[in-house]
Amino acid sequence: MANTSVHPDHMFAANKAPETPNISRRPNAGAKSPLRKRSLLPSNTVASAQPGSKLGATTRANSPSIGSSKASHAFMILRNLMDFVRTRHQMSTESFFHPTVKFDGPYWVHDFTKPPVEGWECPYPYSVGRYDEARPWMYTDELFSGVRFHHVGLDLGAPAMTPIYACCDGEVWATGVNDEAGSYGPTLITVHEARLPNEVGGEPSGDVVRFFVLYGHLHGTTLATFSPGQVITKGEIIGHLGTEDENGGWAPHVHVQMSFTPPQSPDMPGVVRPDEREEAVAMYPDPRLICGPLY
């Protein structure tokens, strides 16, 4: 790792280091994957949003056609109702948290539990890689030791240099370059204090909590623009998606990961061993709490 910088409040204040999680250190993304080769695995689910809309429906790819017009009409009513509910949830989330990446059109929701289909390419410029997902074939770099493959972040795919926005007011906690093969590359971590939803798509409730958000696979200009302790505001551009030659070797996307534990460096374990999964999802909650119900 190079060019590491951490929030001054975290410089082991009062000589007391934050609690270290009992999770093997920082795997997050690996080589020879569809994200890296842009030959992305077709998913059973496509979430589509029309340009300018909040969020559209989630539809099944290659679903059978409805035979009768009556059944088709009922199907359309159900689909429109789903559109309304999902859009309402997304609007509710966005009223509290700004989208991390603005999807201006349809997006593909990947199923990375399965190995890639050779030659397949994502049909949309935007895509989502799921949280809490086992990807046993993806992570082949030495960084992951051949045993770490359970993903505990959220991947938002878009063209290189697509802006990334702050979800809410906060500060920069840490910046750095995780330069190992298959790692995050340029990385930014922010810290926030806000109420969170109890479930994905819900409204924030309960007490204000402190949480951290990691953004990995960024463009290098991010590190020249932001430094620890710098105040950021909701909706502010805090970075851009990096290119493959600087972001760890991946097709452009941002790995978003939340944490309730203060990171000791500009890093978090983005994938963990299967036996660490239960502890990891408790420590690193679903990023859709701030990104919205993308699937």
Secondary structure, 3 states (H helix, E strand, C coil): CEEEEECHHHCCHHHCCCCCCCCCCCCCCCCCCHHHHCCCCCCCEEECCCCCCCCCCEEECCCCCCCCHHHHHHHHHHHHHHHHHHHHHHHHHHHHCCCCCCCCCCEEECCCCCCCCCCCCCCCCEEEECCCEECCCCCCCHHHCCCCCEECCEEEECCCCCEEECCCCEEEEEEEEECCCCCCEEEEEEEEEEEEECCCCCCEEEEEEEEEEEEECECCHHHHHCCCCCEECCCCEEEEECCCCCCCCCCCEEEEEEECCCCCCCCCCCEECHHHHHHHHHHCCCCHHHHCCCC
